[in-house]
Amino acid sequence: MSKQKKTTHVVPNKKDGGWDIKQGGGQRSSGNFDRKSDAIDRARDISKNLGSELYIHNKDGKIGSKDSHGNDPHPPKG
């Protein structure tokens, strides 16, 4: 049985506008923000607390960038 990694996502809210923070596999939002930068700041705090991967999506819903706060499969050397 494989252990599924935790993920936190910043995604556009197409219905109400703004940006939502959601956990991977979850439907409910952990918060809605008018500005993407505010959502990213809060999501980064949540991701650090959970030790999860942070996925930041673009307006079109595609992943724009990632940030690891857990078990990084490619940690930096040195």
LUMTORVEX-297322 format. One line per 2 residues: number of its first residue (from 1); their letters; for each residue x, z, y of C-alpha. Coordinates in nm, 4 decimals, decimal comma. Layout:
<rs>
NUM> A> X/Z/Y | ...
</rs>
This chain:
<rs>
1> MS> 0,0000/0,0000/0,0000 | 0,1591/-0,1113/0,3246
3> KQ> 0,1460/0,1004/0,6355 | -0,0096/-0,0894/0,9244
5> KK> 0,1755/-0,0460/1,2535 | -0,0073/0,0876/1,5548
7> TT> -0,0581/-0,1466/1,8466 | -0,1808/-0,1059/2,2031
9> HV> -0,3048/-0,4096/2,3983 | -0,3646/-0,4909/2,7652
11> VP> -0,6327/-0,7605/2,7596 | -0,8496/-0,9356/3,0192
13> NK> -1,2101/-0,8167/3,0309 | -1,4011/-1,1435/3,0430
15> KD> -1,7413/-0,9741/3,0745 | -1,6823/-0,7169/3,3496
17> GG> -1,3579/-0,8449/3,5027 | -1,0321/-0,6611/3,5358
19> WD> -0,8083/-0,5492/3,2493 | -0,8770/-0,3288/2,9482
21> IK> -0,6527/-0,1213/2,7248 | -0,7441/-0,1426/2,3570
23> QG> -0,5944/-0,0156/2,0345 | -0,5267/-0,2705/1,7617
25> GG> -0,8335/-0,3096/1,5417 | -1,0506/-0,1149/1,7858
27> QR> -1,3479/-0,2371/1,9837 | -1,3718/0,0295/2,2544
29> SS> -1,1619/0,0176/2,5669 | -0,9309/0,3074/2,6542
31> GN> -0,9742/0,2169/3,0203 | -1,0636/-0,0637/3,2603
33> FD> -0,8479/-0,1438/3,5612 | -0,8878/-0,3861/3,8513
35> RK> -0,5145/-0,4629/3,8588 | -0,3129/-0,5736/3,5571
37> SD> -0,0113/-0,3703/3,6741 | -0,2198/-0,0492/3,6717
39> AI> -0,3419/-0,1247/3,3192 | 0,0152/-0,1904/3,2017
41> DR> 0,1417/0,1385/3,3490 | -0,1319/0,3388/3,1733
43> AR> -0,0982/0,1415/2,8481 | 0,2775/0,2045/2,8472
45> DI> 0,2138/0,5820/2,8657 | -0,0409/0,5600/2,5814
47> SK> 0,1926/0,3433/2,3733 | 0,4830/0,5866/2,4180
49> NL> 0,2636/0,8803/2,3133 | 0,1413/0,6946/2,0032
51> GS> 0,4769/0,5369/1,9190 | 0,3098/0,1964/1,9099
53> EL> 0,3897/-0,1626/1,9985 | 0,2575/-0,2659/2,3400
55> YI> 0,1170/-0,6192/2,3679 | 0,0470/-0,7500/2,7178
57> HN> -0,1889/-1,0488/2,7188 | -0,2257/-1,3212/2,9824
59> KD> -0,5571/-1,4145/3,1460 | -0,6165/-1,6710/2,8705
61> GK> -0,5913/-1,3945/2,6080 | -0,2592/-1,5086/2,4600
63> IG> 0,0219/-1,2554/2,4257 | 0,2536/-1,2830/2,7251
65> SK> 0,5009/-1,0073/2,6425 | 0,5675/-0,7172/2,4067
67> DS> 0,7275/-0,3775/2,4401 | 0,8147/-0,1479/2,1496
69> HG> 0,7661/0,2285/2,1700 | 0,7782/0,3056/1,8013
71> ND> 0,9721/0,1829/1,5037 | 1,1432/-0,1165/1,6608
73> PH> 1,2293/-0,3704/1,3884 | 1,5164/-0,5002/1,6067
75> PP> 1,6653/-0,2040/1,7956 | 1,9458/-0,2783/2,0438
77> KG> 2,3012/-0,2265/1,9202 | 2,5399/0,0154/2,0835
</rs>
